[in-house]
Amino acid sequence: MTTFYAKHDRSHQDPPDWGEMPKRPGLYLSLSHGRDFPQQTMRQRGFAGPKIGPLLYVQTHYAQRVSLPFANRRDAKRFFPTTTLTLNLLEVIEGTLVYGDKCYGNWDVCYIAAELCLPK
């Protein structure tokens, strides 16, 4: 797990190009290197995806699906609008993680500290 610290801390690590930060601190699944379909030829790194969370943990099952347990349904519904559960699954297809109608070639589990969150 990678923790990113506020800029004034000399031991900080700059976050990769992940797009917009969330409004609340916590554990997130950050999706990046987005594409429209798994076999799409990539000339660059692709687009930044969402930061899904905050999560209780992230679990990968046999490199084929990823479990995302949320602490409550309200948070789960922000990312999975039709869900009635706090546990949601994402599938890995041809080496990409599928979320919505997009595929992501890279995903990271990270703790995003309050100092890096967007103002509420």
C-alpha positions, -999 to +999 in steps of 0.1 A: +000+000+000+013+035-009+007+065+014+010+100+000+020+128+024+013+165+023+038+186+003+054+202+034+066+168+046+100+162+031+095+124+030+065+128+007+060+109-025+043+127-053+012+108-064+012+095-100-010+112-126-043+098-112-066+127-120-088+143-094-084+135-057-114+125-036-131+146-010-127+122+019-095+105+032-093+067+032-084+036+013-091+038-025-088+018-056-074+042-081-079+033-118-056+046-146-044+039-181-080+038-192-092+026-226-125+018-243-118-019-248-091-043-237-074-048-271-073-011-279-038+000-292-024+025-267+000+052-281+000+069-247-009+060-211-047+063-215-070+083-194-073+085-156-102+067-140-120+072-108-108+066-073-133+041-058-138+044-021-133+048+007-130+010+011-125-013+040-100-034+020-094-047-015-091-084-023-081-100-056-094-135-064-072-156-087-063-125-108-098-126-123-119-104-100-115-077-074-137-074-043-145-039-030-161-039+004-175-005+014-183+005+050-218+015+040-243+014+011-242+051+006-205+050-004-211+019-025-240+036-044-218+065-055-198+040-076-223+012-082-257+031-084-278-001-087-263-020-059-281-031-027-249-044-012-218-030+004-196-056-013-191-051-051-170-070-076-150-059-107-139-084-133-104-086-149-107-092-187-077-097-209-054-081-183-076-050-177-099-042-148-135-034-161-154-006-144-185+008-160-181+006-197-143+012-196-112-009-191-082+001-170-047-013-175-034-002-142-050-001-107-035+009-074-047+005-038-037+036-019-045+054+013-052+091+005-045+113+034-068+142+044-042+168+033-045+156-003-083+155-005-103+181-023-121+207-001-156+196+009 
